[in-house]
Amino acid sequence: MKLPAKAVRRLVKRVGKKRQSVPHGELVRFAREVAGSRMTVDFEAAREIGLPVVVLRPAVPEVLMRLTQREREVARWVAEGLRNDQIAAQLGISLGTVKDHVHHALRKTGMGSRAELAAAIARAAL
């Protein structure tokens, strides 16, 4: 993930060369600026190790990153419950092309059914 240079410079300036600690609120603001809703901060870790742990989740699960943008788009429509002919009409592509995209998405992800693919898309909130 490429971090916004302005946010990184601000945090580095704040921490400085002396490795000063960053207040929790500032850490949370920085993480949200960088990762949006894809981050969590575990302040319970502070009790254990003395520092909060920031966890950044990828925008798209790794298994879905194998898909092309169009395959993900078709998979989103599958997750919405559309049939192949409805997806074709929605995207302005042929029924055969939709079938190919669904087949490729299943093969690339190792998933065995449209339902499994739809569940993965729903979990990823794509």
N, C-alpha and C positions, 0 to 999 in steps of 0.2 A: 504494500500500500504506500502510495506517495503521500507524504505528510505535507500540509500547507506550510510553506517556508515562513510566512509571517507568524504563525502560531508557534512554530518550533523556535524561531529567534526570540520570541517573547518569553517562552518558558526557559530557554537557555540563559537569557539575560537575568531572569528572576532567580534561577538556581545559582548562576555565577560559578566562578572558578573554585569557590570555597565549598561547593557541594552542599549549600544550604538546603534545608528541607522546604518543600512547597506545601502551603496550607491545603487541606483537603478540598476546600471549595474551589481553589484555583486549579487543582489537579482535575477535578470533575469537569470544570468549564473547559479546560484544555482538551480532555478526552472527548467531550461532546462535540467540540469544534472540529476535531480531527475525524471522529468516527460516527458522529450522530447517534442514532439509536442503537448502533451495533456495538455498544460498549457497556460494560458493567464495572463497577468499582467495588471491591471486597474490602470493606473497612474492618471486618472481623480479623483479617490477616494482620492488621496493625497490632492487635493484642498478642498475636503469636510471634510475628517477626519484626514488629515495630514500624512497618510500612504498609500502606494500603496496596492492594494488588489491582492493577487495571487490566482488564481482559478485553481485547478488541476481537470481535468476531468478523470473519470475512463477509462481505456483502452477499455473496452467493456461495453456498456450500461447495466444497471442492468437486464433488461428484457432478454437480450441475455446471461447473465451469468448463467441463469437457464439451458442452453443447455450444453450437453456434448461436448467435443472437436470434436467428429465425427459429431454430429448434426450441429455444427457451420460450419464444413468443407462442409457438404452437403448443408447447407443453402448458403454458399458462391457460390457454383456451381449453385444453384437455382438463385441467384442474377446475375450470369453471363449469365443466360438465357438458361442453359442446361436443356434438358428433363431428366426424371428419368432414361431412358435407357442409355443416354449419361453419366450421373453421375455414374451409375453402372460400365460402361466400364472404365471410368476415374479412379475410385477408386479400381477397381477389386473386387467389391462386387456384390451381387445379386440384381436384380431389386426389389424384395420384401423387402430386407434390406433397400434400398434407400427409398422406400415408407414408411417404418416404421419410418425412421429417419425424413422424412419430416412431417409425421403425428405427431410425438412426438414434433418436433420443433414448429409446429403450436399450439398444445395443451398447451405446457409449456409456450409459450409466450402470449397466448390468441389472437393470430392473426387469421384472418379469411380466408386468402388466401396466395398463393405463392407470389403474387405480393406485398402484405403487408410485408411479411417476407423479400423479396428481397429489398424492400425500406429501411427497418430497417437495414439490413446488409450494404447496400450502404451508409447510413448515418453514420454508425459506422466505415466505411472504413476498414472493416475486410478483 
